[in-house]
């Protein structure tokens, strides 16, 4: 199992959130959206210029900017 930031994941790849490194208001907002340690995610797609990234988590689709995705560590299968 490899650990990488959510931004580095490929479309269609799944993983489990290992840590949210964002602090303050950004960290609170990310956690409020359901992106907490242990949540399973799947990369749904990316915009043409790769920002934002669409993810599937807890049955809904969510989009994050790349700077937000950088602060989320995910464990993925090799």
C-alpha positions as CSV (number, residue, x, y, z in Angstrom):
1,X,0.0,0.0,0.0
2,X,1.3,3.4,-1.0
3,X,0.5,6.8,0.7
4,X,0.2,9.9,-1.5
5,X,-1.6,13.1,-1.7
6,X,-5.1,13.1,-3.2
7,X,-3.8,15.4,-6.0
8,X,-1.5,12.7,-7.2
9,X,-4.2,10.1,-7.7
10,X,-5.3,9.0,-11.1
11,X,-8.9,9.0,-12.5
12,X,-10.7,5.9,-11.4
13,X,-8.2,5.2,-8.6
14,X,-9.7,4.4,-5.1
15,X,-8.1,4.8,-1.7
16,X,-8.7,5.5,2.0
17,X,-8.0,8.8,3.6
18,X,-5.0,8.5,5.9
19,X,-4.8,12.1,7.2
20,X,-6.0,15.6,6.6
21,X,-3.0,17.9,7.1
22,X,-4.9,21.2,6.6
23,X,-5.3,23.3,9.7
24,X,-7.6,26.1,10.7
25,X,-10.7,27.0,8.7
26,X,-9.6,24.9,5.6
27,X,-9.1,21.8,7.7
28,X,-12.5,22.3,9.4
29,X,-14.2,22.8,6.1
30,X,-12.6,19.7,4.6
31,X,-13.7,17.5,7.5
32,X,-17.2,19.0,7.5
33,X,-17.6,17.8,3.9
34,X,-17.0,14.2,5.1
35,X,-13.3,13.9,4.2
36,X,-12.1,12.3,7.5
37,X,-9.6,9.6,8.3
38,X,-10.9,6.2,7.2
39,X,-13.3,7.5,4.5
40,X,-13.1,5.6,1.2
41,X,-12.8,7.8,-1.9
42,X,-12.6,7.4,-5.7
43,X,-11.3,9.9,-8.2
44,X,-14.2,10.5,-10.6
45,X,-12.6,13.0,-13.0
46,X,-10.6,16.1,-13.5
47,X,-11.2,19.4,-15.3
48,X,-9.3,19.9,-18.6
49,X,-6.5,21.8,-16.8
50,X,-6.5,19.3,-13.9
51,X,-8.1,21.7,-11.5
52,X,-10.5,21.0,-9.8
53,X,-10.7,17.2,-9.1
54,X,-14.0,15.4,-8.7
55,X,-14.1,12.7,-6.0
56,X,-16.8,10.2,-4.9
57,X,-17.1,9.9,-1.1
58,X,-20.0,8.6,1.0
59,X,-22.3,8.3,-2.0
60,X,-22.0,11.8,-3.3
61,X,-19.6,13.6,-5.7
62,X,-17.5,16.5,-4.4
63,X,-15.0,18.7,-6.2
64,X,-11.9,20.1,-4.6
65,X,-9.3,22.5,-5.8
66,X,-5.8,21.2,-6.1
67,X,-4.5,23.2,-3.2
68,X,-7.2,21.5,-1.0
69,X,-6.4,18.0,-2.4
70,X,-2.7,18.6,-1.6
71,X,-3.5,18.6,2.1
72,X,-5.2,15.2,2.1
73,X,-3.1,12.0,2.3
74,X,-4.6,8.9,0.9
75,X,-3.5,5.2,1.2
76,X,-3.9,3.4,-2.2
77,X,-3.3,-0.2,-3.4
78,X,-0.1,-0.5,-5.4
